[in-house]
Amino acid sequence: MRVVSAIAAFVIAISSIASAQGSPAQPVPDFGKLVHQFDYDAKAPLDVRENIIEHKDGFTIRDVSYASPQGGRVSAYMVVPDGNGPYAGILFGPWGPGNRTEFLPEAIRYAKAGAASLLIDYPWTRTPPWRINLSSGLDKPEFDRAVEILAVIDLRRGLDLLASRQNVDPKRLAYVGHSWGAQWGAILSAVDKRIQTAVLMCGVREAADMYLRNPDPDFAATRNSTTPERLEHYLAVMSTLDAVRYVPHSRVPLLFQFARFERYFDAQSMDAYFEAARSPKKELWYDTGHELNDPQALCDRYDWLRKYVRLWPDATGCAK
């Protein structure tokens, strides 16, 4: 009964946030106001719970959860090198439907290169009973926006967790995100002062690039299944989270990794996204699809992180 009551309170809290976001007919706020979407109580207890899943080869994989600011618990994995450190800390954000397993092999490589990694689930992929799904259509944009804002806040709390560990150097934190995770990384690069760099893999400039200008059959079906007015309303509401609103205000060096065979948005969108970002920045392209499964992409991320958060040479097989 307590779990059911807690879940109900969680959903009510999210709905309240959605209602408080304001009318989508209003102009998008300037950046000084946009950043406050992601405010939270950094002094609230994290209430971290963790269990060792596996220990081998000088590192441990831990099943971790911590309290989310709007209710529920964030499920995650931590991959931590043995020893006292201090180690770099890397926060990972998976692609939209993905979960904390996406970057696990990469986090293991980085553990051998002197980094502790946190890999989180978003609210819609959290371990039950704390999962909260996005709406199935385009009829609840305020609700979807509130849940996506919560995903960013959960990532910020993940930085709290990494910085709180005695064997992690809080001045050597980095973020790596794929697809939706890259969108959240664009936001983090502008609103959170703690990360030293961010890697944005296959990110999109704005939601309209996918919903309005994408030939992918799934997105075409979405366009054809709704009215232009509903789609316009949805994009207007979600536009406060568009990555292009944040990268011009980035506080850190950004590595953009793009796919030449991207199926969700075109090269024009990617080029415009990169051009909008503040320097220092770097753009790399790969002969692969949205999955970005070119081994060179992994090596390029390692080289970038080695430069900005001082990973060890070389435990990844990427030595040059």
C-alpha positions as CSV (number, residue, x, y, z in Angstrom):
1,M,0.0,0.0,0.0
2,R,2.9,2.4,0.8
3,V,4.4,1.8,-2.6
4,V,1.1,2.4,-4.4
5,S,0.7,5.6,-2.5
6,A,4.2,6.8,-3.3
7,I,3.7,6.1,-7.0
8,A,0.4,8.0,-7.0
9,A,2.2,11.0,-5.3
10,F,5.0,10.8,-7.8
11,V,2.5,11.0,-10.8
12,I,0.6,13.8,-9.1
13,A,3.9,15.7,-8.6
14,I,4.8,15.4,-12.3
15,S,1.4,16.4,-13.4
16,S,1.6,19.5,-11.1
17,I,4.9,20.4,-12.7
18,A,3.4,20.1,-16.2
19,S,0.5,22.3,-15.2
20,A,2.9,25.0,-13.9
21,Q,4.9,25.1,-17.1
22,G,2.6,27.7,-18.6
23,S,0.8,28.0,-21.9
24,P,2.7,26.9,-25.0
25,A,1.2,29.9,-26.8
26,Q,3.5,32.1,-24.8
27,P,6.9,33.0,-26.3
28,V,9.8,30.8,-25.4
29,P,11.6,32.4,-22.4
30,D,15.1,33.8,-22.7
31,F,18.0,31.7,-21.6
32,G,18.1,33.3,-18.2
33,K,14.7,31.9,-17.5
34,L,15.1,28.6,-19.4
35,V,17.8,27.4,-17.0
36,H,15.4,27.6,-14.0
37,Q,13.4,24.7,-15.5
38,F,16.2,22.5,-14.1
39,D,16.4,23.9,-10.6
40,Y,16.3,21.4,-7.7
41,D,17.2,21.1,-4.0
42,A,20.8,20.1,-4.1
43,K,20.8,19.7,-0.3
44,A,18.1,17.0,-0.3
45,P,19.5,13.6,0.8
46,L,20.6,11.4,-2.0
47,D,19.7,8.3,0.0
48,V,22.1,6.2,-2.1
49,R,21.6,2.4,-2.0
50,E,24.1,0.1,-3.7
51,N,25.0,-3.5,-4.1
52,I,28.1,-5.0,-5.8
53,I,27.0,-7.1,-8.8
54,E,30.5,-8.1,-10.0
55,H,34.1,-7.6,-9.0
56,K,36.9,-8.5,-11.4
57,D,40.0,-7.1,-13.1
58,G,40.5,-4.2,-10.7
59,F,37.0,-2.8,-10.8
60,T,33.4,-3.4,-9.5
61,I,30.0,-3.0,-11.1
62,R,27.4,-1.8,-8.7
63,D,23.6,-1.7,-8.8
64,V,22.8,1.7,-7.5
65,S,19.7,3.8,-6.8
66,Y,19.2,7.3,-5.4
67,A,16.3,9.6,-4.6
68,S,14.9,11.6,-7.4
69,P,13.9,15.2,-6.5
70,Q,10.4,14.8,-7.8
71,G,9.8,11.4,-6.2
72,G,10.7,7.9,-6.8
73,R,14.2,6.5,-7.2
74,V,16.7,6.6,-10.1
75,S,18.1,3.2,-11.0
76,A,21.7,3.1,-12.3
77,Y,24.9,1.2,-12.6
78,M,28.2,2.4,-11.2
79,V,31.5,1.1,-12.5
80,V,34.3,1.9,-10.0
81,P,38.0,1.2,-10.1
82,D,39.6,-0.4,-7.1
83,G,41.6,1.8,-4.8
84,N,41.4,5.2,-3.3
85,G,41.7,7.4,-6.4
86,P,41.0,10.2,-6.8
87,Y,39.5,9.2,-10.2
88,A,37.8,11.1,-12.9
89,G,34.0,10.8,-12.8
90,I,32.0,10.2,-16.0
91,L,28.2,10.5,-16.2
92,F,26.5,8.7,-19.1
93,G,23.1,9.4,-20.7
94,P,21.7,6.7,-23.1
95,W,19.6,7.2,-26.2
96,G,15.8,7.7,-25.7
97,P,14.6,4.1,-25.5
98,G,17.9,2.9,-24.0
99,N,18.8,2.3,-20.4
100,R,21.7,2.1,-18.1
101,T,23.2,-0.9,-20.0
102,E,24.0,1.0,-23.2
103,F,27.4,2.3,-22.1
104,L,28.4,-0.5,-19.7
105,P,31.2,-1.9,-21.9
106,E,32.6,1.6,-22.4
107,A,32.4,2.4,-18.6
108,I,34.4,-0.8,-17.9
109,R,37.1,0.3,-20.4
110,Y,37.2,3.7,-18.6
111,A,37.5,2.1,-15.2
112,K,40.7,0.6,-16.4
113,A,41.8,4.1,-17.5
114,G,41.1,5.7,-14.1
115,A,37.5,6.8,-14.2
116,A,34.4,6.0,-12.1
117,S,31.2,6.0,-14.2
118,L,27.6,6.4,-13.4
119,L,25.0,5.1,-16.0
120,I,21.5,6.1,-15.2
121,D,18.0,5.1,-16.3
122,Y,15.6,7.9,-17.4
123,P,12.2,8.1,-15.6
124,W,10.6,6.1,-18.4
125,T,13.2,3.2,-18.1
126,R,13.6,3.2,-14.3
127,T,13.3,0.0,-12.4
128,P,9.7,-0.6,-11.4
129,P,7.8,0.6,-9.4
130,W,9.4,4.0,-10.0
131,R,9.0,4.0,-13.8
132,I,6.9,6.8,-15.3
133,N,6.2,6.5,-19.0
134,L,6.0,9.3,-21.5
135,S,2.6,9.7,-23.2
136,S,2.0,7.4,-26.2
137,G,0.9,10.2,-28.6
138,L,1.3,14.0,-29.0
139,D,-1.7,14.9,-26.9
140,K,0.1,15.5,-23.5
141,P,3.1,17.7,-24.4
142,E,3.2,19.5,-21.0
143,F,3.3,16.2,-19.2
144,D,6.1,14.9,-21.5
145,R,8.1,18.1,-21.1
146,A,7.9,17.8,-17.3
147,V,9.1,14.2,-17.4
148,E,12.0,15.1,-19.7
149,I,13.0,17.9,-17.4
150,L,13.0,15.4,-14.6
151,A,15.4,13.3,-16.7
152,V,17.8,16.2,-16.8
153,I,17.4,16.9,-13.1
154,D,18.1,13.2,-12.4
155,L,21.3,13.5,-14.3
156,R,22.3,16.6,-12.2
157,R,21.6,14.5,-9.1
158,G,23.9,11.9,-10.7
159,L,26.7,14.5,-10.7
160,D,25.9,15.1,-7.0
161,L,26.4,11.4,-6.4
162,L,29.7,11.3,-8.3
163,A,31.0,14.4,-6.6
164,S,30.1,13.0,-3.2
165,R,32.3,9.9,-3.5
166,Q,35.6,10.1,-1.7
167,N,37.5,8.4,-4.6
168,V,36.2,10.8,-7.3
169,D,37.8,14.1,-8.1
170,P,34.9,16.6,-8.3
171,K,37.0,18.8,-10.5
172,R,37.3,16.1,-13.2
173,L,33.7,15.3,-14.1
174,A,32.6,14.7,-17.7
175,Y,29.4,13.8,-19.5
176,V,28.8,11.5,-22.4
177,G,25.3,11.3,-24.0
178,H,23.8,9.6,-27.1
179,S,20.8,10.9,-29.0
180,W,18.4,12.0,-26.4
181,G,21.3,11.8,-24.0
182,A,23.1,14.2,-26.2
183,Q,20.2,16.6,-25.9
184,W,20.4,16.5,-22.1
185,G,24.2,16.9,-22.4
186,A,23.7,20.1,-24.4
187,I,21.5,21.4,-21.5
188,L,24.0,20.3,-18.8
189,S,26.9,22.0,-20.6
190,A,25.1,25.3,-20.2
191,V,23.3,25.0,-16.8
192,D,25.7,22.9,-14.6
193,K,29.1,24.3,-13.7
194,R,30.6,21.1,-12.5
195,I,31.4,19.2,-15.7
196,Q,34.6,19.9,-17.5
197,T,33.5,18.6,-20.9
198,A,30.7,16.9,-22.7
199,V,30.5,14.5,-25.6
200,L,27.3,14.8,-27.7
201,M,26.7,11.7,-29.9
202,C,24.2,11.9,-32.7
203,G,22.3,14.8,-31.1
204,V,19.7,16.8,-32.9
205,R,19.4,20.6,-33.1
206,E,15.7,20.7,-32.3
207,A,12.6,18.5,-32.1
208,A,11.2,20.0,-35.3
209,D,14.1,18.5,-37.3
210,M,12.8,15.1,-36.5
211,Y,9.0,15.6,-36.5
212,L,8.7,17.9,-39.5
213,R,11.7,17.3,-41.7
214,N,12.6,13.6,-41.1
215,P,11.8,11.0,-43.8
216,D,12.0,8.1,-41.4
217,P,8.8,6.0,-41.7
218,D,8.1,6.1,-37.9
219,F,8.2,9.9,-37.8
220,A,6.3,10.1,-41.1
221,A,3.6,7.9,-39.5
222,T,3.4,10.2,-36.5
223,R,3.0,13.3,-38.7
224,N,0.3,11.5,-40.7
225,S,-1.6,10.3,-37.7
226,T,-2.2,13.8,-36.2
227,T,-3.3,17.2,-37.2
228,P,-0.9,20.0,-38.1
229,E,-2.3,22.1,-35.2
230,R,-1.6,19.3,-32.7
231,L,1.9,18.8,-34.0
232,E,2.6,22.5,-33.9
233,H,1.3,22.7,-30.3
234,Y,3.5,19.8,-29.3
235,L,6.6,21.2,-30.8
236,A,5.9,24.7,-29.3
237,V,5.7,23.2,-25.8
238,M,8.8,21.0,-26.2
239,S,10.9,23.7,-27.8
240,T,12.1,24.9,-24.4
241,L,14.2,21.8,-24.3
242,D,15.7,22.1,-27.8
243,A,19.5,21.6,-27.6
244,V,20.1,24.6,-29.9
245,R,18.9,26.9,-27.2
246,Y,21.7,25.7,-24.9
247,V,24.9,25.0,-26.8
248,P,25.4,28.8,-27.5
249,H,25.7,29.1,-23.7
250,S,27.9,26.1,-23.1
251,R,30.5,26.5,-20.4
252,V,32.7,23.7,-21.5
253,P,34.5,22.2,-24.6
254,L,32.0,20.1,-26.7
255,L,32.8,17.1,-28.9
256,F,30.1,16.4,-31.5
257,Q,30.0,13.0,-33.0
258,F,27.7,12.6,-36.1
259,A,26.7,9.7,-38.4
260,R,26.9,10.1,-42.2
261,F,24.0,7.6,-42.5
262,E,21.9,9.2,-39.8
263,R,18.2,8.3,-40.3
264,Y,16.5,10.7,-37.9
265,F,17.7,14.1,-39.2
266,D,19.8,15.4,-42.0
267,A,23.3,16.8,-42.5
268,Q,21.9,20.4,-42.7
269,S,20.5,20.0,-39.2
270,M,23.7,18.6,-37.8
271,D,25.9,21.3,-39.4
272,A,23.6,24.0,-38.1
273,Y,23.7,22.5,-34.6
274,F,27.5,22.4,-34.6
275,E,27.7,26.0,-35.9
276,A,25.3,27.2,-33.1
277,A,27.6,25.9,-30.4
278,R,30.1,28.0,-28.5
279,S,33.8,27.3,-28.9
280,P,35.9,25.4,-27.9
281,K,34.2,22.6,-29.9
282,K,35.1,19.8,-32.3
283,E,33.0,17.9,-34.9
284,L,33.7,14.4,-36.1
285,W,31.8,12.3,-38.6
286,Y,31.6,8.5,-39.0
287,D,30.4,6.1,-41.8
288,T,27.7,4.6,-39.6
289,G,24.1,5.0,-38.6
290,H,22.4,6.5,-35.5
291,E,23.8,3.8,-33.4
292,L,27.3,5.3,-33.9
293,N,28.9,1.8,-33.6
294,D,32.1,2.7,-35.4
295,P,35.0,1.6,-33.1
296,Q,36.8,4.8,-34.0
297,A,34.1,6.8,-32.3
298,L,34.9,5.1,-29.0
299,C,38.6,5.8,-29.4
300,D,37.9,9.5,-30.3
301,R,35.7,9.8,-27.1
302,Y,38.5,8.3,-25.1
303,D,41.1,10.7,-26.5
304,W,38.8,13.7,-25.8
305,L,38.1,12.6,-22.2
306,R,41.8,11.8,-21.7
307,K,42.6,15.4,-22.6
308,Y,39.9,17.1,-20.4
309,V,39.6,14.9,-17.3
310,R,43.0,13.2,-17.5
311,L,42.2,9.5,-18.1
312,W,45.2,7.2,-18.0
313,P,47.0,6.0,-21.1
314,D,46.1,3.5,-22.4
315,A,43.6,0.9,-21.1
316,T,41.1,1.0,-24.0
317,G,43.0,-0.4,-26.9
318,C,42.9,3.0,-28.6
319,A,46.6,4.0,-28.3
320,K,47.9,5.9,-31.2
